[in-house]
Amino acid sequence: MLNKVKSKIFSLGSELNYRASLWHHANNLPLLEEGDRLIVDALRKDGFYATSLENLGLPLTAQMLESANNYAAMMKTPRNVQSGYNLPQIYTVTELPEFFTWGIEQRLQNIIESYIGLPIAFHGVHVRKDFPNEQQSQTLLWHKDSEDRRMMKVIIYLHDVTEKHGPFEYIPLPKNPSELFNYYRVDYALWKSNFLGINDQQMMDIIPREDWKYCTGKAGTVIFVDPRNVLHHGTVRSEERSTAFFVYTANPPKHPELCTQYHDDTFIKPNQQFIPETIGKDA
């Protein structure tokens, strides 16, 4: 009993410190161009914004994209972990300069810091290939990520993504008390699943399908999403889907132990030649 009380007190103190940090940092947030402000406003409203590499116009995009496509092309279909489900193939490419330099580009950092509200940490990059799957499992289940109170994943489609490729699907942040109540109901269902996720039918029992949104797009589509606060998943697919994921949290995040997978040896590293010294520092 005493340990539970201590844990509650610690959690309350941690949240109060977090709120105070947001307040103190508010006057230090970077100034944004009008177009970048629109991205942040959309993220605050929906937790999601889609654009393209062409519209972003960040330096070194061509080099990053060429390398990402090359690594995706190297990935082969893995063994089944269970009937009807193929594990994705993931390369950790954070240490490669074309990815690391793109990920710490100042304008991109400014957008993300303005949304997160605190100094940020860039944790790394995954190039990922998801394979055809006949059933919902793992990241195909509806879920939320857990690394931080607020975070950002920048997802890049490496080829045209249609419904058959399993586009990213999400439910926008709640706008009224009824939607907020349903979000809490989903959170309870996720808790009952031990945060492993819920399937489409379980979601439809709470939030109707017409409220779900999915993002198809051409090669070079860029998704900004807060996966901690937005309900999301990858949909069942009949064709392969290749993507690049750039991951950011506040510095430090609430759960730093969950962030190491983006730069450690959890997944294959195709190249060990370049090791930056600033991963996990202020970005």
Secondary structure, DSSP 8 states (H G I E B T S, - for coil): -HHHHHHHHHHHHHHHHHHHHHHHHGGGS----HHHHHHHHHHHHHSEEEEEHHHH--TTHHHHHHHHHHHHHH-----EEETTEE--EEEE-TTSHHHHHHHT-HHHHHHHHHHH-S-EEEEEEEEEEE---SS--GGGSBB---S-SSEEEEEEESS-B-GGG--EEEE----SHHHHHHHHHHHHHHHHTTTS-B-HHHHHTTS-GGG-EEE-B-TTEEEEE-TTTSEEEE---SS-EEEEEEEEEESS-S-GGGTGGGTSSSSB-S--S---S-TTSB-
